[in-house]
Amino acid sequence: MAFFERSSRPASSTTIATTLKWLGFVTAVWVQCISGNNYTFSNYSDALKSLMNLTQVQLNNLSVAKDVGKAFGLLAGLASDKLPTWLILLIGSVEGLVGYGAQWLVVSEKITLSYWQMCIFMCMGGNSTTWMNTAVLVTCIRNFRTNRGPVSGILKGYVGLSTAIFTDLCTALFSDDAASFLFMLAVIPLGVCFIAAFFLHESPPAAKLAEEQEESRYFWVFNALAVVVAVYLLAYDFVPSPSTVFSLVFAAILLVILASPLAIPVYYFFKNRSGPGGDVEGQVREPLLVVEEEVEEGTESGGKEDDLATEEEVAGLKKNPVIGDEHTIMEALRTVDFWILFVSFLCGVGTGLTVMNNMGQIGLALGYSDVSIFVSLTSIWGFFGRIISGIVSEFFIKKAGTPRPLWNAAAQVVMAVGYILMALAVPGSLYIGSIVVGICYGIRLAITVPTASELFGLKYYGLIYNILILNLPIGSFLFSGLLAGILYDMEATTTAGGGDTCVGAHCYRLVFVVMAVACIVGFGLDILLSIRSKDVYANIFASKKSNKSLPSNDRISMKMDTEECKDLIDRNLED
């Protein structure tokens, strides 16, 4: 009887709020599962090339137009501080419906579009994902501030898996039909974002050490489920000629696995609903009040000279924030560290995106008639790169204060080796290259996301993130549109329909060599950034270490954002 009485007690407001936060994270994972459609161009690029009689340069410029859409992600970054999360999600999904819907109409031969019109719709499709990614990353990084590495790894990991999810579902249900694939890209994100719009919103971050540790345990569950999805997709890729029934069963099981993270918020709710009640105000001291009291005590005990010194000190901080402090957009753009991060990111993601965009033609040049397995391999191993790098980098920060950019440096070296292997065109090199590029590209994305927030703060993180993402269209234009397109056409022969084709290892050899050199340049920049940011990560390490020994109330008060503390000091000085 006592058990039923305890179970029937209403859940506390804190339990409900935290449950909804986890439910929002689950829907964020689902959004990321469908927001990697920019990496699927190889699955339908050959259909576009034959239908529109394009040269390789023209086809590559279509992929550049797709990536140029990410340049307009700055709008999503600006909107992230002005608009609610649900609206940002819906804007992205509707834009994707229009962009990919038009491409579907062309490939299914229902309408005909000119080349420049197709570029516009490619751009819209590319831009749609920036709204989804911005809404998800900004909200989740703010909700789980003390676990930025795992959050970034999980979310970016599922973006990597999304290509394989779409590819394998299309293979299972529609036998690799390009038109059906584009229809999926247009419709599925709209439905998923509509669901996420109800649950994903900003929530208070963890305020106690016990809550942080519980978050870490739940993130391990998310990681384990993600690995299950990746292994499941990988296994299907190596099934020779699966039957229709087998493919349908595969698709149904995949959808069940993707829905399984719902068990985490359900478990949390039932675990904590009968716990101690209440209002968070009754359990901890309000952090704003704690800081205000400390400031008041300091101003009362200090004299006029101390007040003037403090005012000058705060003014100095506002004028010259150092790396690791909150930066405005202009303050971040004026730092050397930002541009080191920007260019090194360009060397990694620009070259990796070139391989993904040209995988169809690379495979055909090397004698493979079906390149879907290479697209899936890049996607799945990209997932492993993202999720493992998030976990490992966070672990070494907590244990030794290891600068996160060091992992980017390691990825650049391995990626350069992968490009050299593909340039040599040894047997199986495309399999190895697909795996290596996928892993290293994933590491770059997953590491750069939390690195930017740690070096330049969270206040303007949405816009800073989208400025960094400008590297995708820039890298696509430089390495794919110019380098790969021009060098391929130099080696290619003209076809009867007006396009061109090239067969042989020589088609992309020089492209791979140039990209390997770019990765070495990126390696040097990442090492430089690691040296320049070592003090930031030493402070993060010291903070995490000291927080474990502080009482809950003291730890809450220390979690105030730098800008909030400065505002409080300003108000007290004015008084």
N, C-alpha and C positions, 0 to 999 in steps of 0.2 A: 504493500500500500504506500509505503514511504517513497518507493521508487517512482510510482505513478505521480505522487504529489510533486516530487522534485522535477520530473520530466515535463509536467504541465505548467511549470513556472514560465512566464513570458521571457523571451530572450532580452538581454540588455541592449540599449542603444549602441553601445560600443561593439557588441558581438554582431549586430545587424550591419553596422557600418563597415566593419572589417570583412564580413562575409560578402557584402556587395563589392568591396574593393577587389577581393579575389575573383569574384564573378566577372568583374570588369576586365581583370587580367586574362581570364580565360577567353573572353570575346576578343581581346587584343591579339591573342595568339591566333584565333580564327581569322582575324583581319590580315595578319601577316601571312597566313597560309594562302591567301589569294592575292596578295599585293606584290608578288614577284613576277607579274606578267611581263614586265619590261625585259626579262631575261629569256623570254620564250620566242624571240624573233626567228631563230633558226628553224623552228617547227613549221613556219609557214612562209619563210622568205623565198624558198624555191618556187612555190606556187605563185607568189607575186611577181617573181622575175620572169617566169614563163608567160603568165597572163598579160603582163604589161610590156613584154619584150625589152627588158632593162639590161644595161651593161652592169658590170660589177660596181663601178663607181656610182652609178645611179642607185643601185640597190643599197650600197653602203650609206649613201646620203639619206635614204629613207630611214635607215637605222639611226643615223645621226639626228634626223628630225624627231624621231621617237625620244632620243636621249636629250635633245634640246628642250623637250617638255619639262625636264627636271630643272632647267634653269629658271622656269617660272615658279618653281617651288618656293622661291623667295616670298611669293604671295601667301603661300601656306604658312611660312615662318612668321610673317607679320600678323597673319590672322590668328595664330596660335595664342597670342596674348590678348586678343580682342574678342574672338568668337568662342562659343562653347564647343566642346569636343564633338558632340553629336552633329552639329552643323558642318564642321570640317569634314567629318566622315561622309556625310550625305553629298556634299559638294564633290568630293573625290569620286564617289561611286557613280553619280549621275554623269560626270564628265567622262568616266571610263565607258559607261554605257553608250554614249554618243560616239566616242573615238573608236572603240573596238567594234561597235555595231556597224559603223560605216565600212570598216575594213572587211567585216563579215559579208556585207552586201556585195562588195567588190569581188571577193574570192569565190563566193557562191554564184557569181555572174548574174546577179539580180539588177545591178546598176553598173555604170562605168564612170570612173572619175579620172580627171586629168592628173598628171604627175604632181603638180603643185597642190591640188586639192587633197591628194593622198598624204602629202607631207603635213598638211594642217591637221588631219585626223590622226596621223601617227603622233604628232606633237601632243594632241589632246589626250591620247591614250597614255603617253609617257608621263604627262603632268598629273594625271589622276592619282597615280600611286604616291606622289609627293604629299598630297593631302592626307591620304590614309596613313602613311608612315609617320608624318609629323604628328598627327593626332594621337597615334598609338605611343610613339617613343617619348614625346614630351610629357604626356600624362603619366605613363608608367615609370619613367625615370624620376619624376617628382613624387609619385606615390611610394616608391621604394628606394629612397635616396641612399641608404646604407648598403644596398646590394646592386649598385649600378652595373657592375661587370656581369653577374648572372642574368640580370634583366635584359641587358643589351644582347648577350650571347643567345638567350632563348628566343627573343623576338627576331633578331636578325637571322638566327638559325632557321626559324620557320619561313622567313622570306626566301632563304636558299632552298628549302624543301618545296616551296610553292611551285617552282618550275617542274620538279619531278612529279608533284601531285597532279598538276594539270596535264602533263605529258602522259603519265601512266593512266589517268582516268580517261583521257581521250583515246589512248591506245586500246584500253579495255572496252570502252563503250562504243567508239566510233571508228576503230581501225585506222587511227592516224589521219583521219580526214581533216584537212586544213580548215575548211569552212566550219565544221563542227567545233574545232578547237577555238576559233575566234568567237563563235557564239558563246562558248563557255566563258571566255575572258570578258565578254560584255555583260553577261547576265548574273553570274555567280557572285562577283564582288558586290553588286547592288544589294542582293539579299542578305549577305553576311554583314555588310556595313549597317544595314537597317536594324539588324538584331543588336549589334554592338552599340548603336546610338542610344539604346535604352539603359545600358549598364556601365559604359566606360566613362568615367569622369574623375576629376581630381579628388583625392581623399587625403586626410592627414597621414603623414608617414609614421612609422613605428617610433614610439617614444621610450620604450623600455628595452633593456638588453634581452630579456626573455622573448619579447616580441620579435626582435631582430633575429634571434636564433631560430625561432619558429618559422619565420619567413625563409631563412636559409634552408631549413629542412623541406619546406614545401617546394622551393625552387629545385631541389634535388629530384623531387618527384616529377616536376615538369621536365627536367632534363632526361630522366629515365624514359618517360613517355615519348619524348621527341626522338630518342635513340631507337625506340621500338618502331616508330613510324619510318625512320630512315632505313633501318634494316629490312623492314617489310617491303618498302619501295624498291630497295636494291635487289632483294630476292626475286621480285616480279620481273625486273629487267632481264634477268638471266634465265627466265623460263622460255624454252624454245616453242614458238607457235602455240600459245595457250588457246584452248577452246573457248567458245562463246560463254558456256556455263561457268567455266573456271574464271573468266574475266569478270563476269557479273558478280560472282562470289567475292573475288578480290576487291572490287569496288565497294561492295556492301561492308566488308570487314574494315576497309580503310576508313570509311565514314564513321563507323563505330569507334575506332581507335582515336580519330580526331575529336570525337565528342567526349571521350573518357576524362579529360581534365576537369569536367564538371564535377567529378567526384571530390575534388579538393575543397571548393567552397561548401559543398554539402556536408562533408566531413567536419570542416571547421565549425559550421553552424551547430550541428548536433553535439559536437564535443564541448562547446562553450555556452550553449544556451542555458544550462543549469548551473553555470559558474557564478561567482559573485557578481551582483547586479551593478548596474548602473551607469551612472553618468560618469564620464571621464573626469569631470570637474571634481567629483568627490574622491577620486583615487589619486590624482596627481595635482600638483600646483600648476596653475596656468603659466606657461613659459613667458608670456609677455609680462605678467605681473612680476615674475622673478627677476627678469632683467631690469624692469623699471625700478624695483626696490633697490637692486644693487646700484643702479645709476644714481638714484636719489641719495643713498648713503654716501656714495663717492663725492657727489657735489656738495653735500652738507659738511663733510669732514674736511674737504679740501678748501683752500683759500682762493682768492681771486686770481693769484698767479697760476695756480694749478688749472683753473678754469680756462684761462687764456691759452695755456700750453696745450690743453686738451683740444680746444677749438682749432688751434693751428695744426695739431696733429691730424685731426679728422679732415680738415681742409686739404692737407697734404695727401691723405689717403684717397680722397675723392679725385684729386687731380692726377695722381700717378698710381693707379692700382698695379700691383705686381702680379706676376703669373701665379695663379692659384686663387686670386681674389675675384669678386664679381666684376665683370667688365661690361660696359655698354658695347654696342656694335662698333662704334667708331674707335673706342679704346682698344678693342680686340684687333681691329684691322690695322692699328698703328703699331702693333707688336711684331717683332721679328719671329717670335715663336708661332704665331698664327700662320704666317706665310711658309714657315718650314713645314708645319703640319699640312698645309694646303698642297704644296708642291709634292711632298712625299706621298700624299694620298693620291695625287694625280698619277704618279708613276706606277702605283699599284693597281688602282681600280681602272684607270684608263686602258692599260694593257690587258687586264683581265677581261674587261668588257668587250674588247676587240675580238678576243678568242670566242667569246659567247655569241657575239653578233655574226661572226663569220664561220661558225662551226659547220653550218650546212655546206658551204663551199670548200672549207678545209677538208671535211670528210670526203666529198666527191673528188677533190684533187688527189687524195691519197687512196682512192679506189673503193670507198665505202658507199654503197647505194642508200643505206638507211643510217642516219646520224642520230636518231632519237635516243639511242643508248648512250651516246657521248653527252648529249644534252642532260640526260638524267644523271649520269655520273658526275658531271660538273655541279649540278644542283645538290645532289645528296652529299658529296664530299665537301661542298661549300658549307652545308649545314654542320658537318662535323668540325670544320675549321672555326665556324662562328661560335658554336656552343662550347667547344673545349677551350678556345682562347678566352672566352668570358670567364669560365670557371677558374682556369689556371692563372690568369693575370690577377684576378681578385684574390686568390689564395696567396700568391707571392707578395702582393701589396700588404696583406694582413700579417704575413709572417716575416717579411724582410724589407718592405718598402721598395720593392723592385719597380722602377719606372715602367709604366704600361707601354710606352713607345718601343721598348726593346723587343717586344713580341712582333711589332710591325717590321722591325729591322730583320728579324729572323725569317719572317714570311717573304720579304723581298729577295733574300738570297735563294731560298728554295724555289721561288717562282722563276728566277733567272735560270736556274738549272733546268726547270721544266721546259722553258722556251728553247734552250740549247738542245735538249733531247728531241723536241718536235722539229727543230731546224735540221737535225741530222737524219730524221725520218727513219730511224731504226725500227725493226718490226715491233709492233705493239706500242710505239711511241705515242700514238694519239690516245690510247687508253691511259697510259701513265700521265701524259700531259693534261688530259681532262681532269684527272684526280688531283694532280699537283696544283693546277690553276684554280680549281674549285676550292681546295683547302685554303690556299694562300689568299685568294680573293675574299673568302669568308672571314679570315682572320683580320684583314685590313678593315673591313666594314665593322666588325664587332668590337675591335679595339679602339677605333677612332671615335666611335659614338661616346663612350664614357670618358675618353681622354679629353675631348673638347669640353665636356661639362666640368671636369676636374681642373682644367687649366684656366677656363674663362668664366665659370660659374653657371648657375641654372636660370638666372633671371631672364636672360635673353637667349636661352639655349635653342629655342625653336628656330630663330632666325640664323643663329650661328651654324646650326646643323645644316640648314638649307643652303647657306653660302658654301659650306664644304662640299655639299652634294653637287654644286656647280661643276665639280671635277668630272662627273659622269658625262654631261654633254661635251665639255671641253676635251676630255680624254677620248670620247667616241669620235669627235671631229678630227682630232690630231692623228690618232693611231688607227682608227677604223676608216673614216671617210677619206683622209688624205693618204696616209702611209700604206695601209693594206689595199685600199681601192686602186690607187695609182699603180703600185707595184704589181698587183694582180693583173690589171689590164695590160701592162707592159709585157707580161708573159703569156697572155691569153690569145686565142684565135677567135675571129668573128664567126658567129653562127648564121645560118640562113635567115632566121627570123629577125636579125638585127642586134641580138645580144652577143655575148661572148662567153667562152669557157676555157678552162685551163686544167690539165690533168698532169700530175707529177709532183714530186717533192719540191721541185724548184719554185713552184707557184708562190709559196709563202716563206721560203727559207730566209730571205733577207729581212722580211717583216719580223720573224721571230728573233733574229740576231739584234735588230735595233731595239726591240722591246726588252731583251735581256740586258742590254746596256742601260736602258731607262730604269730597270729595277735595281741595278747596282748604284745608280745615282740616288734613288730613293732610299736604299740601304744607308748610304752615308748621311743623308738628311735625318733619318730616324735615329741614328746613333747620336747625332748632334743634339736633337731634341731631347733624347734621354738624358744627356749630360746636363742640359740647361734646366730640365724639370726635376732633377733628382731631389732638390730640396722640397718641392711640393709633395712628392710621394713620401719623403722622410717625415714630413709633418702629418700626412694622412696616416702613416703607420703609427706614429707616436700618439695621435689622437685616438685611433682605434684601440691601441693598447691601454691608454689611460682611461678610456671610457668604461672598460670592463671593471675597473676598480672603484668607479664613482657610484654613489646612490642614484636612484632613478630620477629624483627631482633635479639634481645637479646636472645630470646628463641631458635632461629635457631642456634646461635653460641654455646649455651650450649648443643646442641644435638650431638656435636662431640664425637666420640668414644674415650675412654681413650687412646687407643694405638695411634690414630691419633694425639692427643694433645701431647703425649710424643715424638712422632717423630718430631713434629714441634719445640718443646722445644730443642730437641737434635740438630736440624739443626741450630737453632739460637745460641746455646751455642758454637757450632763448629765454626760458623762465627765470 
